[in-house]
Amino acid sequence: MITRQRLAAGVCALLAALTAGIAFPAGAVADEPDGQAAPKVELVLDVSGSMRTRDIDGGSRMAAAKQAFNEVLDATPEEVQLGIRTLGADYRGDDRKTGCKDTAQLYPVGPLDRTEAKTAVATLAPTGWTPIGPALQKAATDLEGGDGTRRIVLISDGEDTCQPLDPCEVAREIAAKGIGLTIDTLGLVPDAKTRDQLSCIADATGGTYTSVQHKEELTDRVGQLVDRAADPVVTPVATEGADDCAKAPALKSGLYTDREEFGRQRWYRVDVEPGQELRASVSVADDRAVNPDYGLLLRAVTVHGREIVRGEAAGTGRTDVISTGLRYPRPESDDESAPAETVCLQVTNSFSAAAGVKTSPGLPLELTVDVVDGPDKAGDVAAFGLGRGWWLLGVLVLVGFLAGLVWGWLSRWRVAVWRTN
């Protein structure tokens, strides 16, 4: 016969087992070194005077950035070495030369002390100029050393105020060093000029640009980018583009190298399922003397020749590499059997060789292809702000449901026993 004490003990054991399942999910083990070099990320935050503007969910842009940083710091993977750099945080005066040097490392790149980093962020107050170019140069230096992935995440609400040091040119120079550093940019309630500049910076290194209007968007996107730094380094794969899409090689997500003749074009094909997003970027380097004023075009077109989206960049000879990128989010389909869409990627350059310079072999080309779940896809948990903790919420819901059933059954059994007695 089952006694009341035995039943209660069984219920407690069940709940204890379920709780243990939350704390130690199947397959979870203590973090152990996997032999990979530690990924590095530096968050570069605009702390210029315009960050006082109160147009993000009723609060200031600075308040939104601080909240996002605090939440991201809590969720940063242990293996990621993270640092924080500011621009426009210290100098309040009107001297342009001094204001354009106003960038400082708020927290050094390295193992993360969350309390110390949060304390540093709490001290920030909107102050001065917007020296984006100088800040990117310093951030690239901050991330030197090691063989892991390197990523700069730039958050700004305005254009660089320190021209003629064009931040787009700075980003191209960083890409030209071949150090595998990616710059992602986020614009806080951006105007058209800010959006164009931040997009240009991101495109130059194969990064992404995101326009932000709300606090949750900022937190989610910065968290995604920090998490992405922990992804394994991709080894380039040699490929050979074709003269037209019909003969082009089919590529999957990865990093590819090729050569492209002067003033010519190369074609590649990528399959994109409904609800997925294609992200592609390309860099072409002039490994010999070329004439100034050149350009690079990356187009995504259908197999029937209709243009979907394009990315383009122009150069003047200041750097020896030029880069651009594009994004194509394919909408979801009501038809579950809808086939993948073949997207044709066309890479065209307008380089011309200087007098007496050989035109063969072609110029070195590097193409990055990334096909991921789109931001609106149900499976993309980061889209609604849960990040890596989605499984915890699911388990908590399940435990609550089971506990409710057991408790209800126990209560009914106790009432039945009481009535019998």
Secondary structure, 3 states (H helix, E strand, C coil): CCCHHHHHHHHHHHHHHHHHHHHCCCCCCCCCCCCCCCCEEEEEEECCHHHHCCCECCECHHHHHHHHHHHHHHHCCCCCEEEEEEECCCCCCCCHHHHCCCEEEEEEEECCCHHHHHHHHHCCCCCCCCCHHHHHHHHHHHCCCCCCCEEEEEEECCCCCCCCCCHHHHHHHHHHCCCCEEEEEEEECCCHHHHHHHHHHHHHCCCCEEEECCHHHHHHHHHHHHHHCCCCCCCCEECCCECCHHHCCEECCEEEEEEECCCCEEEEEEEECCCEEEEEEEEEECCCCECCCEEEEEEEECCCCCEEEEEEEEECCCCCEEEEEEEEECCCCCCCCCCCEEEEEEEEECCCECCCCCCCCCEEEEEEEEEEECCCCCCCHHHHCCHHHHHHHHHHHHHHHHHHHHHHHHHHHHHHHHHHC
